[in-house]
């Protein structure tokens, strides 16, 4: 809406500024979550959409039983409404992110809702993966038929985050498999991480902020050339969407920090994780995402190793998986585990930006 005003009304041309619209996007999404947070929490409490705690989990988590979940609905509502109001809705990258978010959030919502109304296990894992795969195929089709940089060799390749000269061309089918791996891995890794108060949302905000900076660089002719990024016309508009993730995420943290008044649920974690994967693919920064989101990778790998070890050796590697529970059972307070994961993500985000800078040296 704001971009429409800037385009058709001379006196509103200043609204085309990405800087200004980033600020508006961040502020509006934050305020929306803050304003609707309390009423939404009360609504979930009234409907008895409260968290169930597994008996084998840490004893300290039993106090969380009944805490409202499905808070992801609030995040996604704020994110999409803000994007609709602030971003250029004719931008194909924005449209792709919006549709991706809707599909991921839909999968998560069905899973959350079924846990309270039909089956405590929620949506079957295979159905989740199938829905997530639809998004991955959609992103691949966009790259194949619309293109990113205008250079197919780049669009269907994996590029080093620190050296633009190191590039492996995968081709159409190879790139599809790679995109499936990135997007499904990112979506489910954030979902696995969402186990402590504030643990998943803050690293998500940090990842979105770092990717937002990179998106702005990639969509700027001079900066992309200086940093040896592959310039992509109009991709800088994605910073509006990523700023909305940051704003709505911090607004949600207001209620999700310890002791949490509400949890994200799969509606939020699957959607936010999945859309970060989509953004990384569109920016050609798939190899940078595991560095920025190393906390998510560590959580997912800990579950894979734990399950694999128990099936093969009959023994566990960790006290409990995901690994945040391992640290809890080792004597670390929940808040200390959370804060250290936040600090780790901040440091790795700064390191990732440093790698980008190495491209321009």
C-alpha positions in Angstrom: 0.0 0.0 0.0 2.8 2.4 0.9 4.7 1.6 -2.2 1.5 2.1 -4.3 1.2 5.6 -2.8 4.8 6.3 -3.6 4.4 5.2 -7.2 1.2 7.0 -8.0 1.3 10.2 -5.9 4.2 12.6 -6.3 4.1 13.9 -2.8 4.6 10.3 -1.4 7.8 9.4 -3.4 9.9 9.4 -0.2 8.0 6.2 0.7 10.0 4.3 -2.0 13.0 4.5 0.3 13.9 1.0 1.5 15.5 2.5 4.7 12.3 4.2 5.7 10.1 1.2 4.8 12.4 -1.1 6.7 11.9 1.0 9.8 8.1 1.1 9.3 8.0 -2.6 8.6 10.0 -3.4 11.8 8.0 -1.0 14.0 4.6 -1.9 12.7 5.1 -5.7 13.0 6.5 -5.2 16.5 3.6 -3.1 17.6 1.0 -5.4 16.1 2.3 -8.4 18.1 2.6 -6.3 21.2 -1.0 -5.0 20.9 -2.7 -8.3 20.0 -0.5 -10.5 22.2 -2.5 -10.3 25.5 -5.9 -10.7 23.9 -4.6 -13.6 21.8 -3.1 -15.3 24.9 -6.4 -15.0 26.8 -8.2 -16.4 23.8 -6.0 -19.5 23.6 -6.4 -20.0 27.4 -10.1 -19.9 27.0 -10.0 -22.5 24.2 -7.6 -24.6 26.3 -4.9 -24.7 23.6 -2.2 -25.4 26.1 1.2 -27.1 25.8 1.5 -30.8 26.8 4.7 -31.8 28.4 6.2 -35.3 27.7 6.9 -37.3 30.8 10.4 -38.2 29.8 11.4 -34.5 29.5 13.3 -32.5 32.2 11.3 -32.3 35.4 11.6 -28.5 35.4 9.4 -28.3 32.3 6.3 -29.7 34.1 5.5 -26.2 35.2 5.1 -25.2 31.6 2.1 -27.5 31.2 -1.0 -25.7 29.9 1.0 -22.7 28.6 -0.9 -21.4 25.5 0.7 -22.5 22.2 0.0 -21.7 18.5 1.6 -18.3 19.1 3.0 -18.6 15.6 -0.5 -17.5 14.3 0.2 -14.1 15.9 3.7 -13.8 14.3 2.5 -14.8 10.9 -0.5 -12.5 11.1 1.8 -9.6 11.9 4.4 -10.5 9.3 1.9 -10.8 6.4 -0.2 -7.8 7.3 2.9 -5.6 7.6 4.3 -7.0 4.3 1.0 -6.3 2.6 1.0 -2.7 4.0 4.6 -1.8 3.4 6.2 -3.9 0.7 5.8 -3.7 -3.1 3.3 -6.5 -3.7 4.2 -6.5 -7.4 7.7 -7.7 -6.6 7.9 -11.4 -7.5 10.3 -12.1 -4.6 7.9 -10.7 -2.1 5.0 -12.8 -3.6 7.1 -15.9 -3.5 8.0 -15.3 0.2 4.3 -14.6 1.1 3.0 -17.8 -0.6 5.8 -19.8 1.0 5.0 -18.5 4.4 1.3 -19.2 4.0 2.0 -22.8 3.0 4.5 -23.5 5.8 2.2 -21.8 8.3 -0.8 -23.8 7.1 1.1 -27.0 7.6 2.1 -25.9 11.1 -1.4 -24.7 12.0 -3.0 -28.0 10.9 -0.4 -29.9 13.0 -1.0 -27.7 16.1 -4.8 -27.8 15.7 -4.9 -31.6 15.3 -2.9 -32.0 18.5 -5.7 -30.4 20.5 -8.7 -31.7 18.6 -8.0 -35.0 16.9 -4.6 -36.6 17.7 -2.0 -35.5 20.2 0.7 -36.5 17.7 -0.6 -34.0 15.2 0.0 -34.2 11.5 1.9 -37.2 10.3 5.6 -36.6 9.6 5.3 -37.7 5.9 2.5 -35.2 5.3 4.5 -32.4 6.8 7.5 -33.2 4.6 5.2 -33.4 1.5 3.8 -30.0 2.2 7.3 -28.5 2.8 8.5 -30.1 -0.4 5.7 -28.3 -2.3 7.4 -25.0 -1.3 10.8 -26.3 -2.3 9.6 -27.3 -5.7 7.8 -23.9 -6.1 11.1 -22.1 -5.3 13.0 -24.3 -7.8 10.4 -23.7 -10.5 10.7 -19.9 -9.9 14.5 -20.1 -10.3 14.2 -22.3 -13.4 11.5 -20.4 -15.3 11.9 -16.8 -14.0 15.5 -16.8 -13.0 17.5 -14.8 -10.4 20.6 -13.2 -11.8 20.0 -13.9 -15.5 22.9 -16.4 -15.5 21.7 -20.0 -15.3 25.2 -21.2 -14.4 24.9 -19.1 -11.2 21.2 -19.8 -10.6 21.8 -23.6 -10.6 25.0 -23.5 -8.6 26.3 -23.6 -5.1 28.5 -20.6 -4.4 31.1 -20.3 -1.6 30.2 -17.6 1.0 33.8 -16.3 1.1 35.0 -16.7 -2.5 32.8 -16.0 -5.5 35.2 -17.8 -7.8 34.4 -21.1 -6.1 31.2 -22.3 -7.7 29.8 -25.7 -8.4 27.1 -26.0 -11.1 24.5 -28.6 -10.1 22.1 -28.4 -13.0 18.3 -28.4 -12.8 17.7 -31.8 -11.0 20.8 -31.4 -8.7 19.6 -27.9 -7.7 16.1 -29.3 -6.9 17.5 -31.9 -4.6 19.8 -29.2 -3.0 16.9 -26.8 -2.5 14.8 -29.6 -0.9 17.6 -30.3 1.5 18.1 -26.6 2.4 14.4 -25.7 2.9 13.2 -28.8 4.6 16.3 -28.9 6.8 15.9 -25.2 7.8 12.2 -25.6 8.5 12.5 -28.7 10.7 15.7 -27.5 12.4 14.0 -24.4 13.8 11.0 -26.6 14.8 13.3 -28.9 16.8 15.0 -25.9 18.5 11.7 -24.5 19.8 11.9 -26.2 23.1 12.9 -23.6 25.7 11.4 -20.1 26.5 12.8 -17.7 23.8 15.3 -20.2 22.5 14.1 -20.4 18.9 12.7 -16.9 18.2 15.8 -14.8 19.0 18.2 -16.8 16.8 15.5 -16.5 14.1 15.4 -12.8 14.5 19.2 -12.6 14.3 19.3 -14.8 11.1 16.6 -12.6 9.5 18.6 -9.5 10.3 21.8 -10.8 8.8 20.0 -12.1 5.7 18.3 -8.7 5.4 21.6 -6.9 5.3 22.9 -9.4 2.7 19.6 -8.9 0.7 20.2 -5.2 0.6 23.8 -5.6 -0.6 22.7 -8.2 -3.3 20.1 -5.8 -4.6 22.5 -2.8 -4.8 24.5 -2.6 -8.0 27.6 -0.9 -6.4 27.7 -2.8 -3.1 27.1 -6.2 -4.8 30.0 -5.5 -7.2 32.2 -4.4 -4.3 31.4 -7.5 -2.3 31.4 -9.8 -5.3 27.8 -10.8 -4.7 25.7 -11.8 -7.7 23.6 -8.7 -8.3 19.9 -9.5 -8.5 17.5 -6.7 -9.5 14.7 -5.8 -7.1 15.8 -8.5 -4.5 16.5 -5.7 -2.0 12.7 -5.5 -1.4 13.1 -8.7 0.6 14.6 -6.6 3.4 11.0 -5.3 4.1 9.8 -8.8 4.6 12.9 -9.7 6.8 12.5 -6.5 8.8 8.9 -7.7 9.5 10.2 -11.0 10.8 12.6 -9.2 13.1 9.8 -6.9 14.4 7.2 -9.6 14.9 9.8 -11.9 16.4 10.9 -9.4 19.0 7.3 -8.6 19.7 6.6 -12.3 20.3 9.7 -12.5 22.5 8.1 -10.0 24.8 5.6 -12.7 25.7 7.8 -15.7 25.0 10.8 -14.8 27.2 11.2 -16.7 30.5 8.8 -17.6 32.0 6.9 -17.8 28.7 3.3 -16.8 28.5 2.9 -18.3 25.1 4.8 -20.7 22.8 5.2 -20.6 19.0 4.0 -24.0 18.1 4.6 -25.5 14.7 2.7 -22.7 13.1 5.5 -20.3 13.8 8.6 -22.6 13.9 7.9 -24.4 10.6 7.0 -21.2 8.8 9.9 -19.1 10.1 12.5 -21.8 9.6 11.2 -22.6 6.1 11.1 -19.0 4.9 14.7 -18.5 6.1 15.7 -21.4 3.9 13.8 -19.8 1.0 15.5 -16.5 1.5 18.9 -18.2 1.6 18.2 -19.9 -1.7 17.1 -16.8 -3.4 20.1 -14.9 -2.2 22.5 -17.7 -3.3 23.7 -17.9 0.4 22.7 -21.5 1.1 26.2 -22.3 2.5 26.1 -19.2 4.7 22.8 -20.2 6.3 24.3 -23.1 8.4 26.9 -20.7 9.7 24.4 -18.0 10.8 22.0 -20.7 12.0 24.6 -23.0 13.5 22.4 -23.3 16.6 19.6 -24.8 14.6 22.0 -27.1 12.8 23.4 -28.3 16.1 20.0 -29.0 17.5 18.9 -31.0 14.4 22.2 -33.0 14.2 22.0 -33.8 17.9 18.6 -35.5 17.3 19.9 -37.4 14.3 22.9 -38.6 16.1 20.9 -39.6 19.2 18.4 -41.6 17.3 21.0 -43.2 15.0 23.2 -44.1 17.9 20.4 -45.7 19.9 19.2 -47.7 16.9 22.6 -48.9 15.9 24.4 -49.2 19.3 21.6 -49.2 21.8 23.3 -46.3 23.5 22.6 -42.6 23.8 25.2 -40.0 23.0 23.5 -37.2 24.9 21.6 -37.2 28.2 18.6 -36.1 26.1 18.0 -34.7 22.6 17.7 -32.0 21.3 20.9 -30.8 22.8 19.4 -28.0 24.8 17.9 -30.7 27.1 21.4 -32.2 27.4 22.8 -29.0 28.8 19.8 -28.6 31.1 20.2 -32.1 32.5 23.9 -31.3 33.0 23.0 -28.6 35.5 22.7 -25.4 33.4 19.7 -23.3 34.1 17.2 -22.9 31.2 17.8 -19.2 31.0 21.6 -19.7 30.8 21.3 -22.2 28.0 19.0 -19.8 26.1 21.3 -16.8 26.5 24.4 -18.7 25.5 22.6 -19.9 22.3 21.6 -16.3 21.6 25.2 -15.1 22.1 26.5 -17.9 19.8 24.1 -16.9 17.1 25.1 -13.2 17.3 28.8 -14.1 17.1 28.3 -16.4 14.1 26.1 -13.8 12.4 28.9 -11.3 12.7 31.4 -13.9 11.4 29.1 -14.6 8.4 29.1 -10.9 7.5 32.9 -11.0 7.7 33.0 -13.9 5.3 30.9 -11.8 2.8 33.4 -9.0 3.2 36.2 -11.4 2.2 34.6 -11.7 -1.2 35.5 -8.0 -1.9 39.1 -8.3 -0.9 
